[in-house]
Amino acid sequence: MNSIRKNYTSANGYSYYWDEEAQAPYLYNPARQSYITYDNERSAAAKARYVREKGLNGIMFWELRQDIPDKGLLDVLANK
């Protein structure tokens, strides 16, 4: 997530959006026709709540490198 926070900003032409149905953020840059989906603290918390509410046995994620060194998403998952 560090790369997203640093590089895909409004100063670089990206706008932040929240998809209410998917409970996930995304960025869009119309000049570049670039669409980026990712997880943030809010979407990770929503996913963790869903797992607990449904009584599921765990949660899986695809990529951890962007969460290091701040570990924000891991902290959210561990505390929900």
N, CA, C and O atoms as a GROMACS GRO file, in nm:
protein
  320
    1MET      N    1   0.080  -0.118   0.000
    1MET     CA    2   0.000   0.000   0.000
    1MET      C    3   0.085   0.126   0.000
    1MET      O    4   0.039   0.232  -0.040
    2ASN      N    5   0.208   0.115   0.043
    2ASN     CA    6   0.297   0.231   0.042
    2ASN      C    7   0.314   0.287  -0.097
    2ASN      O    8   0.312   0.409  -0.115
    3SER      N    9   0.330   0.202  -0.196
    3SER     CA   10   0.346   0.246  -0.335
    3SER      C   11   0.221   0.320  -0.382
    3SER      O   12   0.231   0.422  -0.450
    4ILE      N   13   0.106   0.269  -0.347
    4ILE     CA   14  -0.019   0.334  -0.387
    4ILE      C   15  -0.029   0.472  -0.324
    4ILE      O   16  -0.061   0.569  -0.392
    5ARG      N   17  -0.003   0.481  -0.196
    5ARG     CA   18  -0.010   0.611  -0.126
    5ARG      C   19   0.088   0.713  -0.183
    5ARG      O   20   0.058   0.833  -0.185
    6LYS      N   21   0.204   0.668  -0.227
    6LYS     CA   22   0.307   0.759  -0.277
    6LYS      C   23   0.289   0.796  -0.424
    6LYS      O   24   0.312   0.911  -0.461
    7ASN      N   25   0.248   0.702  -0.506
    7ASN     CA   26   0.252   0.722  -0.651
    7ASN      C   27   0.120   0.746  -0.721
    7ASN      O   28   0.116   0.807  -0.827
    8TYR      N   29   0.011   0.700  -0.663
    8TYR     CA   30  -0.117   0.709  -0.732
    8TYR      C   31  -0.207   0.807  -0.658
    8TYR      O   32  -0.308   0.770  -0.598
    9THR      N   33  -0.168   0.932  -0.664
    9THR     CA   34  -0.233   1.040  -0.590
    9THR      C   35  -0.309   1.133  -0.684
    9THR      O   36  -0.296   1.124  -0.806
   10SER      N   37  -0.386   1.220  -0.625
   10SER     CA   38  -0.458   1.319  -0.707
   10SER      C   39  -0.359   1.410  -0.780
   10SER      O   40  -0.389   1.457  -0.890
   11ALA      N   41  -0.243   1.433  -0.723
   11ALA     CA   42  -0.141   1.513  -0.791
   11ALA      C   43  -0.093   1.446  -0.919
   11ALA      O   44  -0.044   1.512  -1.010
   12ASN      N   45  -0.108   1.314  -0.926
   12ASN     CA   46  -0.070   1.238  -1.045
   12ASN      C   47  -0.189   1.203  -1.132
   12ASN      O   48  -0.178   1.120  -1.222
   13GLY      N   49  -0.304   1.264  -1.104
   13GLY     CA   50  -0.421   1.245  -1.189
   13GLY      C   51  -0.517   1.135  -1.147
   13GLY      O   52  -0.612   1.106  -1.219
   14TYR      N   53  -0.494   1.073  -1.032
   14TYR     CA   54  -0.580   0.963  -0.986
   14TYR      C   55  -0.687   1.014  -0.890
   14TYR      O   56  -0.661   1.098  -0.804
   15SER      N   57  -0.805   0.962  -0.905
   15SER     CA   58  -0.915   0.992  -0.814
   15SER      C   59  -0.949   0.866  -0.737
   15SER      O   60  -0.948   0.756  -0.791
   16TYR      N   61  -0.980   0.885  -0.609
   16TYR     CA   62  -1.016   0.775  -0.519
   16TYR      C   63  -1.166   0.754  -0.524
   16TYR      O   64  -1.244   0.849  -0.525
   17TYR      N   65  -1.207   0.627  -0.528
   17TYR     CA   66  -1.348   0.590  -0.525
   17TYR      C   67  -1.367   0.475  -0.427
   17TYR      O   68  -1.274   0.399  -0.400
   18TRP      N   69  -1.487   0.463  -0.376
   18TRP     CA   70  -1.523   0.352  -0.288
   18TRP      C   71  -1.642   0.279  -0.351
   18TRP      O   72  -1.745   0.340  -0.377
   19ASP      N   73  -1.626   0.149  -0.375
   19ASP     CA   74  -1.734   0.067  -0.429
   19ASP      C   75  -1.812   0.010  -0.311
   19ASP      O   76  -1.763  -0.077  -0.239
   20GLU      N   77  -1.932   0.060  -0.291
   20GLU     CA   78  -2.013   0.022  -0.175
   20GLU      C   79  -2.050  -0.127  -0.177
   20GLU      O   80  -2.050  -0.192  -0.073
   21GLU      N   81  -2.080  -0.179  -0.294
   21GLU     CA   82  -2.119  -0.320  -0.303
   21GLU      C   83  -2.001  -0.412  -0.273
   21GLU      O   84  -2.015  -0.509  -0.199
   22ALA      N   85  -1.886  -0.383  -0.332
   22ALA     CA   86  -1.767  -0.466  -0.312
   22ALA      C   87  -1.697  -0.435  -0.180
   22ALA      O   88  -1.614  -0.513  -0.133
   23GLN      N   89  -1.731  -0.322  -0.120
   23GLN     CA   90  -1.664  -0.277   0.002
   23GLN      C   91  -1.513  -0.268  -0.021
   23GLN      O   92  -1.433  -0.320   0.057
   24ALA      N   93  -1.477  -0.201  -0.131
   24ALA     CA   94  -1.336  -0.192  -0.168
   24ALA      C   95  -1.307  -0.059  -0.238
   24ALA      O   96  -1.393  -0.004  -0.306
   25PRO      N   97  -1.186  -0.009  -0.221
   25PRO     CA   98  -1.147   0.114  -0.288
   25PRO      C   99  -1.092   0.086  -0.428
   25PRO      O  100  -1.050  -0.026  -0.460
   26TYR      N  101  -1.092   0.190  -0.509
   26TYR     CA  102  -1.022   0.182  -0.636
   26TYR      C  103  -0.982   0.322  -0.678
   26TYR      O  104  -1.039   0.420  -0.630
   27LEU      N  105  -0.885   0.331  -0.765
   27LEU     CA  106  -0.834   0.457  -0.817
   27LEU      C  107  -0.852   0.457  -0.968
   27LEU      O  108  -0.844   0.353  -1.033
   28TYR      N  109  -0.878   0.576  -1.023
   28TYR     CA  110  -0.891   0.586  -1.167
   28TYR      C  111  -0.825   0.713  -1.215
   28TYR      O  112  -0.840   0.820  -1.155
   29ASN      N  113  -0.750   0.701  -1.324
   29ASN     CA  114  -0.688   0.814  -1.391
   29ASN      C  115  -0.740   0.817  -1.533
   29ASN      O  116  -0.699   0.736  -1.616
   30PRO      N  117  -0.832   0.910  -1.564
   30PRO     CA  118  -0.892   0.912  -1.699
   30PRO      C  119  -0.792   0.945  -1.809
   30PRO      O  120  -0.806   0.894  -1.921
   31ALA      N  121  -0.693   1.028  -1.781
   31ALA     CA  122  -0.595   1.064  -1.884
   31ALA      C  123  -0.514   0.941  -1.927
   31ALA      O  124  -0.481   0.926  -2.045
   32ARG      N  125  -0.482   0.856  -1.832
   32ARG     CA  126  -0.405   0.735  -1.861
   32ARG      C  127  -0.493   0.613  -1.882
   32ARG      O  128  -0.446   0.506  -1.919
   33GLN      N  129  -0.622   0.631  -1.858
   33GLN     CA  130  -0.717   0.519  -1.862
   33GLN      C  131  -0.666   0.405  -1.775
   33GLN      O  132  -0.664   0.288  -1.816
   34SER      N  133  -0.623   0.442  -1.655
   34SER     CA  134  -0.564   0.348  -1.561
   34SER      C  135  -0.660   0.326  -1.443
   34SER      O  136  -0.705   0.422  -1.381
   35TYR      N  137  -0.688   0.201  -1.414
   35TYR     CA  138  -0.781   0.159  -1.308
   35TYR      C  139  -0.704   0.068  -1.214
   35TYR      O  140  -0.645  -0.031  -1.257
   36ILE      N  141  -0.704   0.102  -1.086
   36ILE     CA  142  -0.628   0.026  -0.986
   36ILE      C  143  -0.718  -0.014  -0.871
   36ILE      O  144  -0.783   0.072  -0.810
   37THR      N  145  -0.724  -0.142  -0.843
   37THR     CA  146  -0.796  -0.189  -0.726
   37THR      C  147  -0.694  -0.234  -0.622
   37THR      O  148  -0.583  -0.275  -0.656
   38TYR      N  149  -0.734  -0.225  -0.497
   38TYR     CA  150  -0.644  -0.261  -0.388
   38TYR      C  151  -0.725  -0.270  -0.260
   38TYR      O  152  -0.844  -0.238  -0.260
   39ASP      N  153  -0.662  -0.313  -0.154
   39ASP     CA  154  -0.726  -0.311  -0.023
   39ASP      C  155  -0.664  -0.201   0.061
   39ASP      O  156  -0.544  -0.173   0.052
   40ASN      N  157  -0.746  -0.141   0.143
   40ASN     CA  158  -0.698  -0.045   0.242
   40ASN      C  159  -0.751  -0.090   0.378
   40ASN      O  160  -0.813  -0.195   0.389
   41GLU      N  161  -0.727  -0.010   0.480
   41GLU     CA  162  -0.770  -0.048   0.614
   41GLU      C  163  -0.922  -0.070   0.621
   41GLU      O  164  -0.969  -0.162   0.687
   42ARG      N  165  -0.997   0.015   0.552
   42ARG     CA  166  -1.144   0.004   0.554
   42ARG      C  167  -1.192  -0.126   0.489
   42ARG      O  168  -1.278  -0.195   0.545
   43SER      N  169  -1.137  -0.159   0.373
   43SER     CA  170  -1.181  -0.282   0.305
   43SER      C  171  -1.133  -0.407   0.379
   43SER      O  172  -1.204  -0.507   0.383
   44ALA      N  173  -1.014  -0.402   0.436
   44ALA     CA  174  -0.964  -0.516   0.513
   44ALA      C  175  -1.052  -0.539   0.635
   44ALA      O  176  -1.082  -0.654   0.669
   45ALA      N  177  -1.094  -0.432   0.701
   45ALA     CA  178  -1.183  -0.444   0.816
   45ALA      C  179  -1.317  -0.504   0.775
   45ALA      O  180  -1.372  -0.587   0.847
   46ALA      N  181  -1.370  -0.462   0.661
   46ALA     CA  182  -1.497  -0.517   0.611
   46ALA      C  183  -1.485  -0.666   0.583
   46ALA      O  184  -1.575  -0.743   0.615
   47LYS      N  185  -1.374  -0.707   0.524
   47LYS     CA  186  -1.352  -0.849   0.494
   47LYS      C  187  -1.338  -0.930   0.623
   47LYS      O  188  -1.390  -1.041   0.634
   48ALA      N  189  -1.266  -0.875   0.720
   48ALA     CA  190  -1.249  -0.945   0.848
   48ALA      C  191  -1.383  -0.960   0.919
   48ALA      O  192  -1.411  -1.065   0.977
   49ARG      N  193  -1.466  -0.856   0.916
   49ARG     CA  194  -1.599  -0.865   0.977
   49ARG      C  195  -1.682  -0.973   0.910
   49ARG      O  196  -1.749  -1.052   0.977
   50TYR      N  197  -1.677  -0.978   0.778
   50TYR     CA  198  -1.752  -1.079   0.702
   50TYR      C  199  -1.709  -1.220   0.744
   50TYR      O  200  -1.794  -1.307   0.765
   51VAL      N  201  -1.581  -1.243   0.754
   51VAL     CA  202  -1.528  -1.374   0.792
   51VAL      C  203  -1.580  -1.414   0.930
   51VAL      O  204  -1.624  -1.527   0.951
   52ARG      N  205  -1.576  -1.321   1.024
   52ARG     CA  206  -1.624  -1.350   1.160
   52ARG      C  207  -1.776  -1.372   1.163
   52ARG      O  208  -1.824  -1.466   1.227
   53GLU      N  209  -1.851  -1.286   1.094
   53GLU     CA  210  -1.997  -1.298   1.093
   53GLU      C  211  -2.043  -1.431   1.032
   53GLU      O  212  -2.143  -1.488   1.076
   54LYS      N  213  -1.971  -1.478   0.933
   54LYS     CA  214  -2.008  -1.603   0.865
   54LYS      C  215  -1.948  -1.726   0.933
   54LYS      O  216  -1.974  -1.839   0.892
   55GLY      N  217  -1.868  -1.704   1.037
   55GLY     CA  218  -1.806  -1.815   1.107
   55GLY      C  219  -1.705  -1.892   1.023
   55GLY      O  220  -1.686  -2.012   1.042
   56LEU      N  221  -1.640  -1.821   0.931
   56LEU     CA  222  -1.540  -1.885   0.845
   56LEU      C  223  -1.412  -1.908   0.925
   56LEU      O  224  -1.391  -1.847   1.030
   57ASN      N  225  -1.328  -1.995   0.877
   57ASN     CA  226  -1.210  -2.036   0.952
   57ASN      C  227  -1.084  -1.956   0.922
   57ASN      O  228  -0.978  -1.986   0.977
   58GLY      N  229  -1.092  -1.857   0.837
   58GLY     CA  230  -0.972  -1.780   0.808
   58GLY      C  231  -0.993  -1.684   0.695
   58GLY      O  232  -1.101  -1.674   0.637
   59ILE      N  233  -0.887  -1.613   0.664
   59ILE     CA  234  -0.889  -1.514   0.557
   59ILE      C  235  -0.760  -1.529   0.477
   59ILE      O  236  -0.655  -1.561   0.534
   60MET      N  237  -0.767  -1.506   0.348
   60MET     CA  238  -0.652  -1.520   0.260
   60MET      C  239  -0.632  -1.387   0.187
   60MET      O  240  -0.729  -1.319   0.153
   61PHE      N  241  -0.509  -1.352   0.164
   61PHE     CA  242  -0.481  -1.236   0.081
   61PHE      C  243  -0.369  -1.271  -0.015
   61PHE      O  244  -0.293  -1.366   0.007
   62TRP      N  245  -0.359  -1.194  -0.121
   62TRP     CA  246  -0.271  -1.229  -0.231
   62TRP      C  247  -0.129  -1.177  -0.214
   62TRP      O  248  -0.034  -1.249  -0.244
   63GLU      N  249  -0.113  -1.055  -0.168
   63GLU     CA  250   0.019  -0.992  -0.170
   63GLU      C  251   0.044  -0.917  -0.040
   63GLU      O  252  -0.040  -0.837   0.002
   64LEU      N  253   0.157  -0.941   0.023
   64LEU     CA  254   0.190  -0.877   0.149
   64LEU      C  255   0.296  -0.769   0.135
   64LEU      O  256   0.302  -0.680   0.219
   65ARG      N  257   0.379  -0.774   0.034
   65ARG     CA  258   0.494  -0.683   0.024
   65ARG      C  259   0.458  -0.536   0.036
   65ARG      O  260   0.532  -0.460   0.097
   66GLN      N  261   0.346  -0.494  -0.021
   66GLN     CA  262   0.310  -0.352  -0.016
   66GLN      C  263   0.263  -0.308   0.122
   66GLN      O  264   0.251  -0.188   0.147
   67ASP      N  265   0.237  -0.401   0.211
   67ASP     CA  266   0.193  -0.367   0.346
   67ASP      C  267   0.311  -0.346   0.442
   67ASP      O  268   0.292  -0.294   0.552
   68ILE      N  269   0.427  -0.384   0.403
   68ILE     CA  270   0.547  -0.371   0.484
   68ILE      C  271   0.610  -0.237   0.449
   68ILE      O  272   0.615  -0.207   0.329
   69PRO      N  273   0.656  -0.154   0.538
   69PRO     CA  274   0.682  -0.182   0.678
   69PRO      C  275   0.570  -0.141   0.774
   69PRO      O  276   0.578  -0.172   0.893
   70ASP      N  277   0.466  -0.074   0.726
   70ASP     CA  278   0.368  -0.021   0.822
   70ASP      C  279   0.273  -0.126   0.877
   70ASP      O  280   0.213  -0.106   0.983
   71LYS      N  281   0.256  -0.239   0.807
   71LYS     CA  282   0.171  -0.350   0.850
   71LYS      C  283   0.030  -0.308   0.887
   71LYS      O  284  -0.035  -0.371   0.970
   72GLY      N  285  -0.019  -0.203   0.825
   72GLY     CA  286  -0.153  -0.153   0.854
   72GLY      C  287  -0.263  -0.253   0.828
   72GLY      O  288  -0.354  -0.267   0.910
   73LEU      N  289  -0.256  -0.323   0.717
   73LEU     CA  290  -0.361  -0.419   0.684
   73LEU      C  291  -0.354  -0.541   0.775
   73LEU      O  292  -0.458  -0.593   0.818
   74LEU      N  293  -0.234  -0.587   0.805
   74LEU     CA  294  -0.221  -0.700   0.897
   74LEU      C  295  -0.274  -0.665   1.035
   74LEU      O  296  -0.340  -0.746   1.100
   75ASP      N  297  -0.247  -0.544   1.079
   75ASP     CA  298  -0.298  -0.499   1.210
   75ASP      C  299  -0.450  -0.499   1.211
   75ASP      O  300  -0.511  -0.542   1.308
   76VAL      N  301  -0.512  -0.451   1.104
   76VAL     CA  302  -0.657  -0.448   1.095
   76VAL      C  303  -0.713  -0.590   1.101
   76VAL      O  304  -0.808  -0.616   1.174
   77LEU      N  305  -0.655  -0.680   1.024
   77LEU     CA  306  -0.703  -0.818   1.022
   77LEU      C  307  -0.686  -0.886   1.158
   77LEU      O  308  -0.773  -0.962   1.200
   78ALA      N  309  -0.579  -0.858   1.224
   78ALA     CA  310  -0.553  -0.920   1.353
   78ALA      C  311  -0.645  -0.868   1.463
   78ALA      O  312  -0.673  -0.938   1.560
   79ASN      N  313  -0.691  -0.745   1.447
   79ASN     CA  314  -0.770  -0.681   1.554
   79ASN      C  315  -0.920  -0.679   1.528
   79ASN      O  316  -0.993  -0.625   1.610
   80LYS      N  317  -0.967  -0.736   1.421
   80LYS     CA  318  -1.112  -0.735   1.392
   80LYS      C  319  -1.174  -0.865   1.429
   80LYS      O  320  -1.295  -0.882   1.412
   0.00000   0.00000   0.00000
